[in-house]
Amino acid sequence: MSWTELLQPDLILEGSILNLTPDILQQYQLKGLVLDVDETLVPIKSTAASAQLQQWVEEIRQVAALWLVSNNLSDTRIGGIARSLQLPYILGAVKPSRRKLRQAVVAMNLPVEQVAMVGDRLFTDVLAGNRLGMFTILVEPMVEPDAAVRFYPIRNFEVLVSQFIGAPLTPKKQKFTK
């Protein structure tokens, strides 16, 4: 698989993960989700899941298995968020390594093609998911609601680098807007 293919998500979701609906999962025949945590589910400094996120998890778990897989090593923070959502989790994933993603997929007992890697980063989440053969969904980073400026320096850098090496940020399948 070329770098261009490895860095292209299957689906780009406009807005946060909260815009990922059961209908979208059914449209792509997805039965499981591996979820990044930092800036995918919660802002980087948050220690708790929002009420909106808790409601989203309850809705999605009706149609899909869910696992949290984070590069973060803080069991206090990531484990606390996972426990509040009643979800299994893995720390220290070292994405784009596939090892911990594979562990979550095996625990779901689903074919890898029916599990999506959902995250806000190209060079960790999308790259890891594509390397494993998962469906990949790129979402906009979740930031503090009171942040005056919505600037994503790491993601913007990743987009520039991916474009430089010939991988424009275009989805393999389609862009989904709500």
Backbone bond lengths (Angstrom), bond angles and torsions (degrees), N, CA, C in turn:
res aa  C-N    CA-C-N  psi(-1)  N-CA   C-N-CA  omega(-1)  CA-C   N-CA-C  phi
1 M - - - 1.453 - - 1.529 107.84 -
2 S 1.328 116.72 134.10 1.467 121.19 -178.71 1.526 110.83 -78.47
3 W 1.345 115.02 163.29 1.471 119.75 176.46 1.521 110.94 -57.82
4 T 1.318 115.84 -37.06 1.464 119.66 179.05 1.519 110.21 -58.45
5 E 1.320 116.40 -46.74 1.466 120.36 -179.63 1.521 112.06 -70.16
6 L 1.324 117.27 -37.18 1.465 121.04 -178.38 1.525 113.03 -66.34
7 L 1.330 116.50 -28.37 1.468 119.93 -176.37 1.524 113.32 -98.37
8 Q 1.323 117.35 1.15 1.461 119.56 179.92 1.522 110.66 -98.08
9 P 1.329 116.40 119.94 1.465 118.72 176.19 1.528 110.31 -70.83
10 D 1.315 115.30 155.20 1.464 119.61 174.65 1.515 110.97 -71.91
11 L 1.322 115.77 -32.06 1.458 120.89 -176.91 1.523 108.83 -143.29
12 I 1.316 116.01 133.29 1.462 121.08 173.00 1.521 106.27 -109.28
13 L 1.314 115.27 118.88 1.456 120.80 -178.35 1.517 108.57 -97.59
14 E 1.298 117.14 121.48 1.458 119.39 177.03 1.517 108.17 -75.28
15 G 1.310 114.91 127.27 1.455 120.35 -177.60 1.513 110.77 96.67
16 S 1.309 114.94 -172.65 1.461 120.78 -176.00 1.523 111.26 -79.32
17 I 1.307 114.59 176.51 1.461 121.46 178.12 1.530 111.84 -58.99
18 L 1.310 117.10 -22.52 1.460 120.27 179.79 1.527 112.29 -63.32
19 N 1.344 116.98 -14.65 1.470 121.56 176.63 1.527 112.60 -87.16
20 L 1.329 117.17 -2.12 1.465 121.33 176.91 1.529 107.43 -82.83
21 T 1.319 116.13 115.50 1.468 121.10 -172.55 1.534 111.64 -110.28
22 P 1.327 116.07 162.70 1.467 119.42 173.30 1.530 112.01 -56.54
23 D 1.321 117.94 -35.18 1.466 120.83 179.01 1.527 111.43 -61.57
24 I 1.320 116.85 -40.63 1.464 120.50 178.76 1.528 109.37 -64.98
25 L 1.322 116.68 -44.25 1.465 119.85 179.39 1.525 110.70 -60.33
26 Q 1.315 117.00 -42.70 1.460 120.82 179.48 1.523 110.97 -67.03
27 Q 1.332 117.25 -37.90 1.465 121.29 179.37 1.532 110.53 -58.43
28 Y 1.335 117.17 -38.57 1.468 121.29 -178.20 1.533 112.58 -99.75
29 Q 1.326 117.08 9.76 1.469 123.38 177.49 1.533 112.10 56.29
30 L 1.335 115.10 44.24 1.461 121.31 -179.91 1.519 109.83 -96.54
31 K 1.335 115.69 130.79 1.465 121.55 -178.61 1.524 112.47 -114.40
32 G 1.335 116.62 -4.14 1.454 120.87 179.98 1.515 110.93 -150.61
33 L 1.340 115.12 151.46 1.464 121.64 177.33 1.518 109.67 -131.77
34 V 1.319 116.25 129.65 1.455 122.30 167.96 1.513 104.76 -100.65
35 L 1.320 116.15 121.00 1.463 121.47 -172.96 1.513 111.99 -111.12
36 D 1.327 116.01 128.86 1.449 121.49 167.68 1.530 106.22 -69.04
37 V 1.321 118.04 160.20 1.467 120.27 -177.99 1.527 111.55 -107.63
38 D 1.339 117.12 -63.66 1.468 120.88 -174.12 1.523 112.13 -63.79
39 E 1.302 115.38 118.20 1.459 126.80 179.41 1.525 113.57 68.50
40 T 1.331 117.33 1.71 1.464 120.37 170.27 1.526 108.34 -99.74
41 L 1.335 116.34 -48.55 1.466 120.74 179.27 1.521 112.76 -100.24
42 V 1.314 116.06 -36.98 1.468 121.61 -176.86 1.527 109.68 -139.95
43 P 1.337 116.90 152.25 1.467 118.85 172.89 1.532 110.45 -58.62
44 I 1.310 116.91 155.33 1.458 123.82 -171.15 1.529 114.06 -55.35
45 K 1.308 118.37 -31.13 1.471 120.13 -177.31 1.523 113.43 -101.04
46 S 1.311 117.28 -0.11 1.465 120.36 -179.05 1.521 110.91 -71.10
47 T 1.314 115.00 144.33 1.461 120.60 177.90 1.533 111.62 -113.95
48 A 1.338 115.51 2.09 1.460 118.92 -178.32 1.526 110.05 -144.35
49 A 1.310 115.21 153.50 1.463 121.54 176.37 1.520 109.52 -79.50
50 S 1.310 116.41 140.52 1.463 120.95 177.65 1.529 109.71 -72.62
51 A 1.313 115.72 162.94 1.466 120.42 176.47 1.530 110.07 -62.01
52 Q 1.338 116.86 -36.87 1.469 120.80 177.97 1.527 110.91 -62.32
53 L 1.333 116.20 -42.72 1.465 120.15 179.67 1.524 110.20 -66.04
54 Q 1.305 117.47 -42.30 1.462 120.39 178.60 1.524 110.80 -59.99
55 Q 1.315 116.78 -41.63 1.464 121.19 178.23 1.538 110.37 -65.59
56 W 1.339 116.89 -41.24 1.464 121.48 178.82 1.540 110.32 -61.41
57 V 1.332 116.92 -45.49 1.467 121.08 179.65 1.525 110.17 -59.67
58 E 1.318 117.59 -44.08 1.468 120.89 179.74 1.519 111.24 -61.00
59 E 1.329 116.88 -38.74 1.465 121.21 179.71 1.535 110.83 -70.06
60 I 1.317 117.24 -45.47 1.464 121.61 -176.27 1.523 111.74 -71.42
61 R 1.338 117.69 -36.14 1.476 118.40 -178.10 1.528 112.63 -65.40
62 Q 1.321 117.45 -11.96 1.472 120.47 175.37 1.527 111.71 -71.69
63 V 1.353 116.53 -22.51 1.463 119.92 -176.09 1.529 113.87 -122.38
64 A 1.339 117.36 -9.60 1.466 119.27 -175.92 1.524 111.39 -149.53
65 A 1.329 114.91 146.88 1.465 120.74 171.37 1.527 107.88 -74.19
66 L 1.332 116.91 145.69 1.466 121.33 -177.36 1.522 111.13 -128.80
67 W 1.327 116.13 136.75 1.463 123.31 172.96 1.512 108.48 -136.68
68 L 1.314 117.21 141.52 1.461 121.97 172.53 1.525 107.84 -96.86
69 V 1.331 116.63 131.66 1.463 121.97 177.28 1.524 106.90 -133.52
70 S 1.329 115.52 112.43 1.459 121.11 -173.57 1.523 111.90 -122.33
71 N 1.312 116.05 145.95 1.464 120.96 171.03 1.524 110.51 -74.30
72 N 1.311 117.09 -20.22 1.457 123.10 -178.83 1.536 109.95 -62.31
73 L 1.312 115.62 145.53 1.476 120.85 -179.49 1.523 113.86 -102.68
74 S 1.331 118.04 -2.61 1.458 121.38 -174.77 1.529 112.16 -81.88
75 D 1.337 115.32 102.99 1.458 118.72 176.64 1.521 110.61 -67.24
76 T 1.305 116.44 -31.82 1.469 119.51 178.68 1.525 109.89 -59.38
77 R 1.321 116.77 -49.28 1.463 120.78 -176.45 1.528 112.22 -79.16
78 I 1.323 117.93 -58.92 1.467 121.33 -175.50 1.531 110.18 -67.75
79 G 1.322 116.98 -43.15 1.462 120.63 177.56 1.518 111.77 -61.65
80 G 1.326 116.32 -39.02 1.469 120.06 177.95 1.517 111.99 -62.94
81 I 1.326 115.75 -43.26 1.467 120.24 177.84 1.527 109.47 -64.00
82 A 1.332 117.00 -46.18 1.472 121.37 -179.81 1.526 111.08 -60.50
83 R 1.319 116.89 -45.47 1.467 120.05 -179.11 1.528 111.12 -65.08
84 S 1.326 117.89 -37.08 1.463 119.86 179.30 1.530 111.04 -66.77
85 L 1.334 116.14 -27.41 1.465 121.00 178.23 1.532 111.91 -94.22
86 Q 1.347 115.81 -3.44 1.464 122.71 -177.34 1.529 110.82 55.60
87 L 1.351 114.78 50.43 1.459 121.36 -179.80 1.519 110.74 -124.39
88 P 1.316 117.47 144.43 1.467 120.49 173.53 1.530 108.79 -69.97
89 Y 1.348 115.76 153.37 1.460 118.78 -176.64 1.519 111.40 -148.42
90 I 1.320 114.00 158.44 1.455 122.61 176.95 1.521 107.28 -132.20
91 L 1.323 115.82 131.58 1.467 121.82 178.04 1.524 109.94 -100.47
92 G 1.337 115.70 165.23 1.458 121.61 172.03 1.518 113.44 56.44
93 A 1.328 116.78 46.07 1.464 121.09 -175.07 1.525 113.66 -70.70
94 V 1.305 117.50 -23.08 1.468 122.59 -179.17 1.537 110.48 55.33
95 K 1.335 116.48 40.15 1.460 119.80 175.85 1.530 107.79 -60.52
96 P 1.305 118.56 134.65 1.459 128.47 27.21 1.529 116.02 -91.78
97 S 1.313 118.54 17.54 1.465 119.56 172.68 1.529 108.94 -59.99
98 R 1.307 116.72 145.58 1.468 121.95 -178.25 1.524 113.02 -92.48
99 R 1.316 117.06 -14.55 1.462 121.10 -169.38 1.527 113.51 -55.94
100 K 1.303 119.24 -51.17 1.476 121.45 -176.73 1.527 111.61 -73.77
101 L 1.344 117.02 -30.42 1.456 119.66 174.63 1.525 109.83 -64.65
102 R 1.331 115.77 -43.84 1.470 121.12 178.15 1.529 109.61 -59.82
103 Q 1.331 116.67 -40.80 1.470 121.42 179.19 1.528 110.22 -59.02
104 A 1.326 117.53 -43.79 1.469 121.06 179.48 1.527 111.10 -66.98
105 V 1.332 117.19 -42.43 1.465 121.02 179.70 1.527 110.42 -62.88
106 V 1.332 117.06 -43.83 1.475 120.91 178.42 1.528 109.87 -60.94
107 A 1.336 117.16 -41.95 1.469 120.55 179.81 1.533 111.70 -63.89
108 M 1.326 117.18 -29.47 1.470 121.31 177.82 1.526 111.86 -75.06
109 N 1.355 116.09 -19.28 1.461 121.69 -178.64 1.537 111.41 59.12
110 L 1.337 114.53 44.17 1.463 121.42 179.09 1.523 109.59 -126.30
111 P 1.338 117.78 153.41 1.462 119.57 172.53 1.532 108.99 -64.37
112 V 1.319 116.75 141.28 1.462 121.32 -175.69 1.538 111.64 -56.80
113 E 1.324 117.25 -30.65 1.466 121.29 -178.95 1.534 112.28 -68.51
114 Q 1.325 117.50 -17.61 1.467 120.69 -179.66 1.525 112.09 -98.20
115 V 1.328 116.54 7.43 1.461 121.33 -178.98 1.528 108.88 -118.39
116 A 1.311 116.28 133.40 1.463 121.26 178.51 1.523 110.37 -105.05
117 M 1.318 115.40 142.29 1.459 122.60 168.86 1.515 105.39 -94.84
118 V 1.340 116.32 121.52 1.456 121.49 -177.85 1.520 108.51 -115.04
119 G 1.323 116.03 124.40 1.455 119.56 179.62 1.511 112.30 -162.33
120 D 1.318 114.07 175.89 1.465 120.72 -176.94 1.527 113.19 -104.18
121 R 1.337 117.76 0.43 1.464 120.77 -173.89 1.525 112.24 -122.91
122 L 1.322 115.85 136.90 1.460 121.89 178.45 1.523 112.55 -71.99
123 F 1.353 116.26 -46.91 1.454 120.99 -169.96 1.523 113.76 -84.28
124 T 1.309 117.29 -2.74 1.460 119.81 173.92 1.534 109.10 -119.14
125 D 1.305 116.82 -66.84 1.464 121.63 -172.79 1.528 113.49 -68.62
126 V 1.321 116.78 -55.52 1.469 120.60 -177.78 1.527 110.38 -65.47
127 L 1.319 116.92 -45.70 1.466 120.64 -179.61 1.532 111.22 -60.43
128 A 1.325 117.45 -46.45 1.472 120.94 179.71 1.525 111.07 -62.74
129 G 1.325 116.64 -46.89 1.465 120.23 -179.58 1.516 112.39 -62.24
130 N 1.324 117.05 -44.27 1.464 120.46 179.05 1.526 111.33 -65.66
131 R 1.323 117.45 -36.93 1.474 120.30 178.55 1.529 111.42 -63.12
132 L 1.330 116.62 -29.46 1.464 120.74 -179.11 1.535 111.99 -89.66
133 G 1.321 117.09 -10.76 1.463 120.63 -178.62 1.511 113.46 88.76
134 M 1.334 116.41 19.21 1.453 121.68 178.87 1.528 110.15 -82.98
135 F 1.308 116.37 161.58 1.454 122.55 167.31 1.530 105.08 -73.90
136 T 1.311 118.93 135.91 1.468 119.92 -177.32 1.519 110.89 -118.55
137 I 1.334 114.54 136.52 1.465 121.95 -179.66 1.523 108.37 -125.03
138 L 1.318 115.71 122.40 1.459 122.17 176.98 1.520 108.61 -99.54
139 V 1.335 115.77 126.42 1.468 121.03 178.19 1.526 108.89 -116.33
140 E 1.308 115.89 162.79 1.458 119.91 175.45 1.525 108.77 -74.36
141 P 1.330 116.52 144.40 1.468 119.30 -178.95 1.528 112.26 -60.08
142 M 1.317 115.00 142.63 1.461 122.68 175.75 1.531 106.27 -87.40
143 V 1.314 116.57 119.89 1.461 120.87 -178.92 1.521 109.74 -121.96
144 E 1.317 114.75 166.40 1.463 119.51 177.54 1.522 109.79 -56.22
145 P 1.328 118.37 134.32 1.462 120.35 -177.21 1.529 113.50 -60.79
146 D 1.324 116.38 -26.68 1.464 118.70 -177.97 1.526 113.11 -91.49
147 A 1.327 117.90 6.39 1.464 120.44 177.85 1.516 108.41 -66.42
148 A 1.320 116.06 120.56 1.457 121.39 -176.10 1.525 111.28 -67.54
149 V 1.311 116.75 -40.65 1.455 120.67 -177.27 1.527 108.68 -114.13
150 R 1.298 116.85 129.48 1.458 122.27 177.98 1.532 108.27 -93.43
151 F 1.314 115.78 83.35 1.459 121.81 -178.39 1.511 108.52 -119.64
152 Y 1.320 116.72 127.46 1.445 122.18 -176.22 1.518 109.04 -117.69
153 P 1.343 118.39 81.73 1.470 120.12 -172.35 1.524 113.98 -59.28
154 I 1.313 118.95 -42.38 1.465 120.24 -178.45 1.520 110.14 -67.17
155 R 1.312 116.63 -47.33 1.467 119.36 -179.67 1.526 110.68 -63.95
156 N 1.333 117.72 -42.92 1.460 120.14 178.56 1.520 110.78 -59.59
157 F 1.337 117.75 -40.32 1.451 122.15 177.79 1.534 110.20 -63.84
158 E 1.322 117.01 -43.81 1.465 120.94 179.55 1.530 111.14 -61.27
159 V 1.323 116.62 -41.30 1.465 120.35 178.90 1.525 109.96 -63.32
160 L 1.335 117.15 -44.58 1.469 120.23 178.63 1.528 111.66 -61.09
161 V 1.326 117.26 -45.74 1.465 120.83 179.55 1.521 110.56 -63.38
162 S 1.329 117.33 -43.46 1.460 119.69 -179.11 1.528 110.68 -63.73
163 Q 1.320 116.90 -38.06 1.467 119.79 177.60 1.525 110.31 -67.46
164 F 1.313 117.24 -38.79 1.462 122.20 179.74 1.532 111.33 -61.43
165 I 1.342 116.67 -38.35 1.467 118.93 -179.70 1.528 112.45 -88.81
166 G 1.338 115.60 7.16 1.461 119.61 173.50 1.505 115.69 94.41
167 A 1.311 117.73 18.16 1.463 121.27 178.96 1.524 109.48 -114.90
168 P 1.331 117.19 85.14 1.464 118.56 179.76 1.526 110.28 -64.58
169 L 1.302 116.80 150.36 1.462 120.79 -178.64 1.524 109.26 -78.10
170 T 1.324 114.17 79.35 1.455 121.01 176.30 1.517 107.29 -128.47
171 P 1.310 116.60 139.11 1.467 118.56 -179.37 1.516 111.54 -73.47
172 K 1.331 115.70 149.58 1.463 121.11 175.69 1.521 110.15 -67.80
173 K 1.320 116.78 -36.71 1.457 120.93 -177.37 1.530 110.34 -96.03
174 Q 1.305 117.19 -76.15 1.457 121.11 179.42 1.522 108.64 -165.78
175 K 1.313 113.65 164.97 1.458 119.84 173.62 1.524 105.80 -89.89
176 F 1.319 116.90 136.43 1.466 119.41 -177.12 1.517 108.23 -115.55
177 T 1.313 115.58 122.03 1.459 120.51 176.96 1.521 107.68 -116.09
178 K 1.296 114.33 145.74 1.449 119.55 -177.80 1.503 109.82 -92.95
